[in-house]
């Protein structure tokens, strides 16, 4: 499903798709619903994997590497550096 954004006097239109918006919303909802049950690592990893589905051609290896990096970075920042008491696994 695509839409177009045009200004009244502008001749150039920008076409955009609802697919990325939908998958970003789904991934954020997944994170919000699972952060307390699954822990930070699995919730972040799931968020990244779901959000990559918004791309027309998602790359599995890149998504997995990004998910692992973001999960490790989140643990380093929120648990180790800031000392927030949260479930990691």
C-alpha positions in Angstrom: 0.0 0.0 0.0 1.6 3.2 -1.1 0.7 6.8 -0.7 1.8 10.1 -2.1 2.6 13.4 -0.4 2.3 16.5 -2.5 2.1 20.2 -1.8 -0.5 22.3 -3.6 2.0 24.2 -5.7 4.7 21.6 -5.8 5.2 19.4 -8.9 7.3 16.8 -7.2 5.6 14.1 -5.2 7.2 11.7 -2.8 5.8 8.2 -2.7 6.0 6.3 0.5 4.9 2.9 1.8 3.0 1.9 4.9 5.0 -1.3 5.3 8.0 0.2 7.2 5.6 2.2 9.5 3.6 -1.0 10.3 6.7 -3.1 11.1 8.2 -0.3 13.3 5.0 -0.1 15.2 4.8 -3.8 15.6 8.4 -4.1 16.8 7.9 -1.3 19.4 4.7 -3.0 20.6 6.6 -6.3 20.8 9.3 -4.7 22.9 6.8 -3.1 25.2 5.0 -6.3 25.8 8.1 -8.5 26.3 10.6 -6.4 28.2 9.4 -7.6 31.6 8.9 -11.3 30.6 11.8 -12.1 28.2 14.3 -9.6 29.5 16.4 -6.9 27.8 18.5 -9.0 25.4 15.6 -11.0 23.8 13.3 -8.0 23.7 15.9 -5.8 21.9 16.9 -8.7 19.6 13.2 -9.2 18.7 12.7 -5.5 18.2 15.5 -5.3 15.7 14.5 -8.5 13.8 10.9 -7.3 13.5 11.8 -3.8 12.5 14.0 -5.1 9.6 11.0 -6.6 8.0 9.9 -3.1 7.0 12.7 -3.1 4.4 11.7 -4.4 1.0 14.6 -6.8 1.0 15.6 -7.5 4.6 19.1 -9.0 5.0 19.1 -11.8 7.7 22.8 -11.7 8.5 22.9 -7.9 8.9 19.8 -8.0 11.0 21.2 -10.7 13.3 24.5 -8.8 13.7 22.7 -5.6 14.4 20.4 -7.3 16.9 23.3 -8.8 18.8 25.2 -5.5 18.8 22.2 -3.5 20.0 21.4 -6.1 22.7 25.0 -6.0 24.0 25.1 -2.2 23.8 21.8 -1.9 25.7 23.1 -4.2 28.5 26.3 -2.3 28.7 24.6 1.1 29.0 21.5 0.4 31.0 22.6 -2.5 33.3 26.4 -2.1 33.7 26.9 1.7 33.3 23.7 3.1 34.7 23.1 0.2 37.1 19.3 -0.1 36.3 17.8 -3.2 37.9 16.2 -5.0 35.0 15.9 -8.5 33.8 18.7 -9.2 31.3 17.7 -12.7 30.1 
